[in-house]
Amino acid sequence: MAATLADVAARAGVSTATVSRVLNGNYPVSAVTRERVHRALGELDYVVNGPARALAAATSEVIGVIVNDVSDPFFSIQASGTQWEAASADLLAVICNTAGSPSDELKYISMLLRQRVRGVVLTGGSREEPEHLTAITKLIGQALSAGTTVVMCGRPAPPDVDVPCVAFDNEGGSRALTRHVITMGHKRIAYVAGPPGNSTTTARLNGHLKALEEQTIEKSVVLHGDFSRASGFDAGMELADAGYTAIIAGNDLMALGVIAALRQRGIRVPDDISVAGFDDLPAAVDVVPALTTVRLPLDQGARRAGRIASGVEVVTGPTKLWMPAELMVRESVTPPR
């Protein structure tokens, strides 16, 4: 028969309340008593009843991480960083893959809250539709009321919602990238943006357009993809013969797709058309030519979010933790012929 809390208490010579306090870590217990309880736990092979403990405590030993697509390096890096910090705090990180579905995002957050998770980290761009923001706001309110920490990583909090935000400088990075392309002498520049109605798409596109305005460059054509390599390929095929000397993509995966499309059409990068991306994913430096892009500290930001969600780092209220963007100048952008 499995050992009970009473068995552990009897073996350690303490009350069941003291055993519970040691297990939950939410009440001061002397080092000597704690050692006796842990020794009894080991001798009896006591296994904590996770669901019962979650009901008795405010939260469980789990944090949830919401990602758009865990196969996308942008999200897998963040999932890994968050999970690492959770494990360092002896917590379990559950990765929820929404496949870009707003309804699935809401469903997973609701499921996590029913499990009384310790924290929830929402990564990537947020949907900007009012009805979705309203639904997210309601769920965040429920989470905070239940004692669950909510952290935004790479996305803004909904209006009037006070939670910590690990914010990547998408607009500033995009602005710097387009300035660089213009400085190299390009005036006919096409832009491949992410999906409309996405906060990351909006920020990066705004930075691009502001850089054009600063340099009095004619507003470029904007095509929308979905941040995938395939959508970048389609955009590259459409833009190949349109007379542009540079194509800037809203992320590295779409930039790689653009390069593949141009190569298939017999167009050389950067000799005929320069190409730039965003994120500085691991493949960016390995592709030929190496991709000019913008580096975001994805792992660093995700780890910060993981520490906050795990309760290791205490940040309260509407704190915005800025993660700087860095322009990475490589071989894929050169002066036009």
N, C-alpha and C positions, 0 to 999 in steps of 0.2 A: 504494500500500500504506500502511496506517495506521502511524504512527510507533510505535516500541516504547520501553520504558523505557531500553533500551541506546542507542537513537538520541538520546534526550534527554540521557543521561549524556555521550555523546560530544560533542554540541553544546555542553554546558555545561562540559566539561572536568572532570567529577567522576565518582565511582563511581555505579553503579546503586543502591547502598545509600543514598547521600546523596540521590539523587532521591526514593527511597521515603520517606526521613525527612521531606523537605520536603512531600511529598504528604500524609503521615499526620499531620504536625504533632506527633509524639509524641517528638521528640528534638531537643535544641538544635542549631541550625545557624546559622552566622554570617550577618548581614544581607547581606553581599556575596555569599556563596555562594547564599543563598536567592534573591537577585535574578537571578543568572545562570541558575539553574534555571528560574525563572518565565519569564524571557525566552526560554529554549530551548523551554519548553512552548508558548509562544505562537507562536514561529516555526514549529514543527513541527505545530501544531494537534493536540497530543496530547490524547486523550480517555481519561479514567480508566476502567478496567474496574471498574464498581461492584461486581458480585458477587464478583469475584476479590479486590478490595480488602477487602470485608467479611469474606471468609474469612481473609485474611491478618491483618487487624486484629481487635480484640476485638469491635467492633460496626460497623455501617454508619452512614451519614449520614442516617438516618431515625428519626423518633419516631412512635409510633402513638398515636392518641387514640380511646378507646372512648366512644361516645355512644349514648344510647338512641334518639333521633330527631332527626336534624339539621334537620328542618323545624320543630321546636319551638324558638322563640326562646331558651328557657332553655339548650338545648344548642348552638344555633348560635352564641350569644355566647361560650360557653366554647370551642367548636371554633375560632372565629376568633381569640380571644385566645391560645390555645396555638399555633396555626399562625403567628401574627405573631412570637412569640418564637422559634419554631424557625427561621423565615426569617431573623431577625436574627442567628442563630448559624450561618447558611449550611447549615441542615439542612432536610430535606423532612418535612412532617407528613402522615401518612396518616390520614384520618378513617374510622373503622369504625363503621357504623350498625347497631346490633343489633336495632332495632325492638322493643325490650323483651324479646327472647328470651334467657333465661339460657344456653341451649345455644349460641346464636350468639356471645354474649360470650366463652365459653370457646373457641370455634372461632377467633375473630379473634385472641385473645391468643396461641393456639398458632401461628397462621400468622405473626404478627408476630415471635415468638421464633425461628421457623425462618429468618426473614430477618435475624436478628441485629441487631435495631433498637437504636439508642442508648438509647432510653427508651420507656416506656409510661405514658400518663396515663389513668386510669380516672375518668370523670366521673359525676355524678348518683348517685342512690340505689343501694345494693347490695341484692341479694336476700339474705334472711335465712335461707333454708332451709339446714340443716346440710350437706347433700350439696353444695350449690353453694359454700358457704364453704370446704369441704374441697378442692374442685376448684380454686378460686381460689388458696387457700393453696399448693397444690402447684405451680401455674404461676408464682406469684410467687417461690417458692423456686428454680425452674429459671431464672427471669430473673436473679435476683440472683447465682446461681452462674455465669451466663454473662457477668456484667459489665453487664447491662442495668439501668438505673435505673427503678424503678417509683414512681409518685406517685399518691396518691389525691386527687381534687379534688371535694369535696362529698360524700364518702362515707367511712365509717370503714374502717380496715384490719381484716382478719379477726383474730380473737383470736390473740395471740402472734406476730403478724407485724410486724416492725420496719421500716416504710417511712414516708417523709414523708407527712403528710396536710394538705392545705389544707382546713380545716374551716369551713363556713358555720354560723352560729349559728341553725339552724332551730328548735330548741326555744325558745331565748330570744326570738327574733323572734315566734314564734307566741304565746307567753305574753303579750308586750307588746301584740300585736294584739287578743287576746281581752279583756285588761284594758281596753283603750280602748273596745271595743264595750260592755262592762259599764258603764264609767264614763259612757257616753252614755245609760245608763238601760235597756238591754236585759236582760231576764231569760229570755226564751224565745228561745234561740239554737240554730239547727241548724248542723251542721258537715258539709261535704263533703270527705272525706279522699281521699288517693290510694290506689293499690292496696295491699291488705294484704301483709305480708311484705316491705315495701320500707323501707329505713332512713330515707329522707327522710319517708315517710308516718308512720312511728313517731315520729320526733323532733317533727314538727309537731303531730301529734295529742296527744302527751304534753304539749307546751307549752300547748295549748288546754285540756286537762283540768285541768292544774295551776292555770291561771288561774281556772277555774270553782270549783275546790275552795277556793282562797284567798278567793274572794268569797262562799263558801257558796251558789253558784248551782246549781240542780238540773242534774245531768248531762244534756247535750243529746243529741238523736238524732244518730247518726253514719251517714252513707251513704258508701259507697266508690265512687269513680270510678277513672279510669286516668290522671289528669292532663290529659286531652284536653278541648277545648271541648265536644265532643259528650256526654261523660259528665257534664259540668257542666249541660248543657241538660236531660238526662234527670233529673238530681237536682232541678233547679229546677222541672220540671213536677210531680214527686212532692211537693215541699214547698210548692208555691204556695198551697194551701188548707189547710195543716196548722196554721195559727195562730201561726207563728213571726214575730217582729218583726225578726229579723236572721238572715242566712245567711253563714257564714264558709266560704270555700273554701280547700282546701289549696294551690292555686296560682292565678295570674291567669287562665290559660286556662279553668279550670273556673269561675271567678268570672264571666268574660265569657259563658260558656254559661248560667249561672244567670240573669244579667241578661236575656239574650235570651229565655229561657223565661218569665220573669216578664212581660216586655213583651208576649209573645204572648198571655199570659193576661189582659192588661189591668191588670196590677199595676205600680204606679209605684215606681221606686227613686230616692231613698230614702223617698219620702213614705209608702208603705205597708210596704215591707220594705227594710231596709238590707242591703247586700252588701259583703263585703270579700274580698280575695285575698291572694296572697303571691308575691313575686319582684320586683315592680315592673318588669315587662317594658315595652318602649316603648309598647305599645298602652294601658297602664294609665292614662296621663295624657290620652289622646286620646278614650277612650270617654266617653259622656255618660250619667250623671254621671261625673266623673273618679273613678277607683277608689282607695279607701283600701286600702293594702296594706303589705307589708314589703319594703324594698329590700335585696337581697343584692349585694355587690360581685362579680358574676359575672365580668366582664372582668378585674378586678384579680386575683381568685383564679386564674383560668385562666392569666393571664400568669405569675404566680408559679410555678404548676405547670409551665408550659412552660419557664421558665428552669432549673428544677431538672432536668427530664427532659433538657434539652439539655446539661446540664453547666455552664451559665453561672453558676448559683448552686449552691454545694455545701451540701447539707443531708443529714446522715446519721442513721440510726437512727430511732426512733419519735417524730420531731418533729411536734407538732401546731401548725399555723400558723393561728390563729383569724382568721376574717374576720367582723367585726361585722355585725349586722342593724340596720336603721334603720326605724322606724315612719314611714310616709308618710300623713299625715292629709289626706284629700281630701273630696269632696262625697258619696260614695256611702253614708256612714254618718252618720245624724243621730239625735236622740232619737226614740223611738217616739211615735206619736200618743197 
